[in-house]
């Protein structure tokens, strides 16, 4: 028995139905997500099953206009439906093109693979939201239909978590490759994906505001980490970053007026974060990247200006111009003997005639 035959037979076994009613139930329960049933094939399938003796048809008068055929399962139909259902319950799911994509990951460009997986995760998110809405609006349905919706939601959530973990793994590997490729004080132009960030915005001397920023930021992100762990999702904390918005004349701006956004990457799909310090809000934002120029600086923060100047010169020499805020990624703790910092800017190619 094909999946389509079993699906139609099961609906007729559930209750006598006419063809259009069967189509309505298929749509209401999203059965086309796991069966291949076209609207035009419903009557064809019913005809086949009628010849096999699984269903019988009777004419019923229509409320308005011509009558219609209502189909009901026969004793042979109930038996066939039961046998096929037991076989289906004991059979592992079939092939998926996603498995072929996973198998071929080693031969794909890492950036393209990550983009494809993020699209797949987006499809899972949309599908889960759709199923949850359908389930909530289904109303009074047999308990088996409730179980079907529950199964779909649980499996989608599990797959979403697994795919998110795979994306994080590939991102870490790619980031590790980039970090390994970076040599101190050797600038480079690279492509980076957008990242979801936990962000605290400040105005003030970094030495002063940092005392409030990091308890709020790390408190929120660690709370998220523990919550994800309870769900079986592993999330590895990454180094904090900061974007500074003081412009090219930053040295002339008083330190108590320095504007910054402090951030830690969080899993894509994060919508909100726990607020651990009441007067220091932690927001969720997407930081765009694209083409960036960056350099690995090893040394104290107070002495990094020559590295910044050298990076600016490198950007101009390569035919680019700065297109975003000054960003720093702090790979070491501030008290480290020889702290390491990635200094970066979003950049774009200069247009002809632009100085």
C-alpha positions in Angstrom: 0.0 0.0 0.0 1.4 3.4 -0.9 1.6 6.3 1.6 -1.1 8.1 -0.4 -3.4 5.1 -0.3 -2.9 4.6 3.4 -3.5 8.3 4.1 -6.8 8.4 2.2 -7.9 5.0 3.6 -7.2 6.1 7.1 -9.4 9.2 6.8 -12.3 7.1 5.4 -11.8 4.5 8.2 -11.9 7.4 10.7 -15.3 8.5 9.4 -17.3 8.2 6.2 -16.3 11.1 4.0 -16.8 12.4 0.5 -13.9 13.4 -1.7 -13.9 17.2 -1.1 -14.1 16.6 2.7 -11.1 14.3 2.5 -9.2 17.1 0.7 -10.2 19.6 3.5 -8.9 17.3 6.2 -5.7 16.7 4.4 -5.1 20.5 4.2 -6.2 21.1 7.8 -3.7 18.5 9.1 -0.9 19.3 6.7 -0.8 15.7 5.6 0.9 16.7 2.3 4.1 17.3 4.3 4.5 13.6 4.7 2.4 12.1 1.9 2.2 12.7 -1.8 -1.5 13.3 -2.5 -2.7 15.6 -5.2 -6.3 16.9 -5.0 -7.0 15.3 -8.4 -5.7 11.9 -7.3 -8.1 11.5 -4.3 -11.0 10.1 -6.4 -8.5 8.0 -8.4 -7.3 6.4 -5.1 -10.8 6.0 -3.8 -11.7 4.2 -7.1 -8.7 1.8 -6.8 -9.6 1.0 -3.2 -13.2 0.5 -4.1 -12.1 -2.1 -6.7 -10.0 -3.9 -4.0 -13.0 -4.0 -1.7 -11.4 -1.6 0.9 -14.1 1.1 0.6 -17.7 1.3 -0.5 -19.6 4.2 -1.8 -23.1 5.4 -1.3 -25.0 8.3 -2.8 -26.1 11.0 -0.5 -28.4 13.9 -1.6 -26.7 17.3 -1.6 -28.0 20.2 0.5 -28.1 22.3 -2.6 -27.7 20.8 -6.1 -26.6 17.3 -7.1 -25.9 14.5 -4.7 -22.4 13.2 -3.9 -20.6 10.0 -3.1 -19.7 9.3 0.5 -17.0 6.6 1.0 -16.8 4.3 4.1 -14.3 1.6 4.9 -15.3 -2.0 4.7 -14.2 -4.8 7.0 -11.4 -5.6 4.5 -10.5 -1.9 4.4 -10.2 -1.7 8.2 -8.0 -4.8 8.2 -5.8 -3.5 5.4 -5.5 -0.1 7.1 -4.5 -1.7 10.4 -1.8 -4.0 8.8 -0.3 -1.1 6.8 -0.4 1.2 9.8 1.5 -1.3 11.9 4.1 -1.7 9.2 4.5 2.1 9.0 4.9 2.4 12.8 7.7 -0.1 12.8 9.6 1.3 9.8 12.4 3.9 10.0 11.8 7.0 7.9 12.9 7.1 4.3 15.6 8.9 2.4 16.1 12.6 2.5 18.0 14.9 0.1 19.3 16.6 3.2 21.3 13.5 4.0 23.0 13.7 0.6 23.9 17.3 1.3 25.5 16.3 4.7 27.4 13.5 3.0 28.9 16.0 0.5 29.8 18.7 3.1 33.6 18.1 2.8 33.6 19.1 -0.9 31.6 22.3 -0.4 32.9 25.8 0.1 32.5 26.5 3.8 30.8 29.9 3.3 28.3 28.4 0.9 27.7 25.4 3.1 27.0 27.7 6.1 24.6 29.8 4.0 22.7 26.7 2.9 22.4 25.4 6.4 21.2 28.7 7.7 18.5 28.7 5.0 17.6 25.2 6.0 17.3 26.3 9.7 15.1 29.2 8.6 12.8 26.7 6.8 12.7 24.6 9.9 11.8 27.7 12.0 9.0 28.7 9.5 7.7 25.1 9.4 7.6 24.8 13.2 5.7 28.1 13.5 3.2 26.9 10.9 2.7 23.5 12.6 2.2 25.2 16.0 -0.4 27.6 14.5 -2.2 24.6 12.8 -2.2 22.6 16.0 -3.6 25.5 18.1 -6.3 26.1 15.6 -7.2 22.5 15.0 -9.9 22.5 17.7 -11.5 19.2 18.7 -9.6 16.4 16.9 -8.9 12.7 17.6 -6.1 12.1 20.1 -4.1 10.4 17.3 -4.1 13.7 15.4 -2.9 15.5 18.5 -0.1 13.0 18.7 0.7 13.6 15.1 1.0 17.3 15.7 3.0 16.8 18.9 5.4 14.4 17.1 5.9 17.0 14.3 6.6 19.8 16.7 9.0 17.7 18.8 10.9 16.4 15.8 11.2 19.9 14.2 12.5 21.3 17.5 15.0 18.5 17.8 16.2 18.9 14.2 16.4 22.7 14.7 18.6 22.2 17.7 20.8 19.7 15.9 21.2 21.9 12.8 22.0 24.9 15.0 24.7 22.9 16.7 26.2 21.9 13.3 26.2 25.5 12.2 28.0 26.5 15.4 30.5 23.8 14.8 31.2 24.8 11.3 31.4 28.5 12.4 34.0 27.6 15.1 36.0 25.6 12.6 35.9 28.4 10.1 36.8 31.0 12.8 39.6 28.8 14.0 41.0 28.5 10.5 40.8 32.3 10.2 42.4 32.8 13.6 45.2 30.4 12.8 45.8 32.1 9.5 46.1 35.5 11.2 49.7 36.5 12.1 50.3 39.3 14.6 50.4 42.7 13.0 49.7 41.3 9.5 46.4 42.8 8.2 44.0 40.9 5.9 40.8 41.3 3.9 38.3 38.5 4.6 34.5 37.8 4.4 32.6 37.2 7.6 29.0 36.2 8.1 26.4 38.2 10.0 26.2 37.3 13.7 23.5 37.4 16.3 24.7 39.3 19.3 23.9 40.0 22.9 24.6 43.8 23.1 25.0 46.5 25.8 25.2 50.1 24.6 27.1 52.7 26.6 28.4 56.2 26.7 31.4 56.9 28.9 34.9 56.0 29.9 35.5 52.3 29.0 37.3 51.8 32.4 34.2 53.0 34.2 31.3 51.6 32.2 33.0 48.2 31.8 32.4 47.5 35.4 28.7 47.5 34.7 28.7 46.1 31.2 30.4 42.8 31.8 28.3 41.6 34.8 25.1 42.3 32.7 26.4 40.9 29.5 28.0 37.7 30.9 25.0 37.2 33.3 22.6 37.3 30.4 24.6 35.0 28.1 25.5 32.5 30.7 21.8 32.2 31.7 21.1 31.5 28.0 23.9 28.9 27.9 22.5 27.0 30.9 19.0 27.1 29.5 20.2 25.7 26.2 22.1 23.0 28.0 18.9 21.8 29.7 17.4 21.4 26.2 20.4 19.3 25.1 21.9 22.1 23.0 25.6 22.9 23.5 26.6 26.5 23.1 30.3 27.5 23.4 30.9 31.0 24.7 32.9 33.2 22.3 35.2 36.1 23.0 33.5 39.5 23.7 33.6 42.3 21.1 33.0 46.0 21.1 32.2 48.5 18.4 33.3 52.1 19.0 31.5 55.0 17.4 33.8 58.0 18.0 34.9 58.5 14.4 38.3 59.3 13.0 38.9 62.1 15.4 38.4 59.8 18.4 41.5 61.1 20.2 39.8 64.6 20.5 36.6 63.1 22.0 36.6 63.2 25.8 36.6 59.6 27.2 33.4 60.2 29.1 31.7 60.8 25.8 32.9 57.6 24.1 30.0 55.7 22.6 30.3 51.9 22.3 28.4 48.7 21.9 29.7 45.7 23.8 28.7 42.3 22.6 29.0 38.5 22.8 27.9 36.2 19.9 24.8 34.1 20.7 23.1 31.4 18.7 21.0 32.6 15.7 17.4 32.5 16.6 17.9 34.0 20.0 15.0 36.4 20.6 15.5 37.7 24.1 17.9 37.4 27.0 17.6 37.4 30.8 18.3 40.8 32.4 20.7 40.2 35.3 21.5 43.9 36.0 18.3 45.9 36.2 19.7 49.2 35.0 21.9 47.8 32.2 19.7 46.4 29.5 21.0 43.6 27.3 19.5 43.6 23.8 19.6 41.1 20.9 20.9 42.5 17.6 22.3 41.3 14.3 25.8 42.6 13.5 26.4 42.6 9.8 29.9 42.0 8.5 30.5 41.0 4.8 33.9 42.3 3.7 36.1 43.3 6.6 39.7 44.3 7.1 41.3 43.1 10.3 44.6 42.6 12.1 45.7 40.6 15.1 47.3 43.0 17.6 49.4 41.6 20.5 50.0 44.2 23.2 48.4 46.5 25.6 45.3 48.5 24.7 47.0 51.8 25.5 49.7 51.1 22.8 47.5 49.8 19.9 47.3 53.1 18.0 50.2 52.2 15.6 48.4 49.0 14.7 45.2 51.0 14.0 47.1 53.4 11.8 48.8 50.6 9.9 45.4 48.9 9.3 43.9 52.2 8.0 46.9 52.5 5.6 46.4 48.9 4.5 42.7 49.4 3.7 43.5 52.4 1.5 46.4 50.6 -0.3 44.0 47.7 -1.1 41.5 50.1 -2.8 39.0 50.0 0.1 37.5 52.5 2.5 36.1 52.0 5.9 32.3 51.4 6.0 31.6 50.7 9.6 32.5 51.3 13.2 35.9 50.5 14.7 35.5 47.0 16.2 37.7 45.0 18.6 37.4 41.4 19.5 39.2 40.6 22.8 40.8 37.2 22.6 42.5 37.6 26.0 41.5 38.9 29.4 42.5 42.5 30.1 45.0 41.5 32.8 46.8 39.1 30.5 50.6 39.7 30.2 50.4 40.1 26.4 46.7 40.5 25.5 45.6 39.7 21.9 43.0 41.7 20.2 41.5 41.5 16.7 41.0 45.0 15.3 38.5 45.2 12.4 36.4 47.4 10.2 33.7 46.7 7.6 35.1 47.9 4.3 33.9 48.5 0.7 35.7 49.1 -2.5 36.3 52.7 -3.3 34.3 54.2 -6.2 36.0 55.9 -9.0 36.6 59.6 -8.2 36.2 59.1 -4.5 39.1 60.2 -2.4 
